[in-house]
Every structure is written in C-alpha cells, then in structure tokens.
Amino acid sequence: MNMAYPEGYNDEDKAAYDDLISRGRQLLGSKIKPNDEFLLDLSAKITINQWRGYKNDMTDEEIQEIKRVHKETAQAGLIETPPELFYDGLQRTEDGDVIRHPLDKTAEECNQEKLDYDERMRLAEDLE
C-alpha cells in the first residue's frame, strides 16, 4: 500500500500515521485483503484528525439526518451515481474535466497504466 500523507501533516502526524498503519497491519495480519488496505489508511487519517480536533463543521443533527437518509436510500435500493458525474463510462471531475471512469477500465488496462506510470517515474528519476 502506497498512500500519501495529507498536505498539512507535520513530522509528528506522519510518525503517528505510520505507527497506526503498522499497528493495524500487526493486529489484522493476513486477515486484511490487499484491496481493503485503504481502510487502514482511512482509519489512521480519521484518528489523527480526531486527535487534532479537526471538525467538518456539521452538527450532530445534520450527521444523523445524512445517516438516516443514506440508510433509507440503501434499503430501498435507490443508491445510484448521478448520471452527470458518471455516464457512458465517463466521469466529470470537480474541475469540470471529463475523464474515463476508473471503474470502467479492465484490470489489464489498470495494470498497464500502472506499469506505464512506474516507467515514466523511473525515467524521470534517471534524468535527475
């Protein structure tokens, strides 16, 4: 798993993040699948944000309402990605660009993109 530190992390936050990831892997061991390792990353970042007192500016009532609506929607089978964000295998990003949606790609395409990216990074390092 190769996750990036959030932009505002200082050395203490980075050390705490690495420690939390290490402890999570140690506790879970081989029980966690490689595809689920992002959950360790997410958990570590949430924990550090709580330690730091970072808030999302939502009230408890707003959070409970979001949870209620999400649960009702999920139970009704109505959760869908809005078509303006994902349509015909395309995705509209926050800045308005339209790109091919990552979930529309085959595993082979994703692997090839990763290999191409790694090769570009290796070449860039060789130039330095």
N, C-alpha and C positions, 0 to 999 in steps of 0.2 A: 504494500500500500504506500503510495507516494502522495501525501496530502500537503498542501501549502499552509503555512501559518497565516492567520488573518493579518491584515495590514498593520493594525495597531498593537500587535503583541510586542512586549519588551522581552528581555532575556529571561526574566523570572516567569513570565507567561509561557514562553517557549519550553522552558525546563519543566514546568508543571504539565504542559500538554504532552511532552514526551513521556513523562512519568505516568500519566493517566493512560496513555496508549499502551505502554509496557505492562502496566498492571492489568489492564483489560485483556490483553493477549494472554497473560500468565493465568488469569482466572478462567478464561474461556478455553484456552488451549486450542486443540484441534476441533472443538465443537463449532467454532465460527467458520462459516464458509468464506472463501475469498471475496465473493460478491457482496457479502454482508459486512466487510471490514469498515466500510464507510460509516457504519453505525458507531464504531469506536471513535472515529474522528468527530462525528456529530456530538456524541456524548461528552467527549473531552472539551469541546468548544462550549457547549452549554454549561458544563460545570464551571469552567473558568469565567464565563460571563456572569454566572450567579455569584461566584466569589467576589468578582469585581463590582457587583451591584448594577450591572448594565440592565436596563429595562427596555421594553419595546413600546412603552407609553400607552399600553392598552389596560383598561380597567379589568378587574376580575369578572365583572358582569359581561363585558364585551367578549372576553375569552370564553366564558361559559356559553354565551349565545353562539359563538362560532363553533364550539364543540357540539352543541345541540343540533345546529343546522347541518353540520357535516355528518353527524350520526344518522339523522333522519334521511338525508340525501343518499348516504351509502346504503342504508337499509332498503330504500325504495329503488335502488339500482340506477340512480339518475346521475351519478358522478361521471362527467364527461369532460374532456379537454375542450375548451371553447374553440369553435372552428376558426375564429380569426387568429388564434395562436398556433394551431396545428391543422393543416388542411392539405390533402393530397401529398402527404409525406414531407410537407414543408413546415417550418416553424418561423414565426415572427419574433424576433428578439426585442428586448426593451428599447433598443435604439432605433427600431423600425426596419432593420435588415431582415431579409427573408433568406433562410438557410435550409438545407436538408435536415430534417429532424433526426437526431442521433438514433432514436428507436426504430427508424425506418431503414437503417443500414443492417446488412448481414454481419455475422461475426467475422467472416473473412474480410469484408470491407473495413471493419473497425481495426482488425489486426494489421491490415496493410497500412492503414493510416498511421497507426502507432509505430510500425516499422519505419515508415517514411519520415515521421516526426523525429524518431530517435536518430535516424541517419542524418537529418538536417542539423540536429543539435550536436552530433559528433563532428560533423564537418565544420560547424561554427566554432567549436572548441579547438579544432585543429588550426583554424585560422588565427586564433588568439595567441 
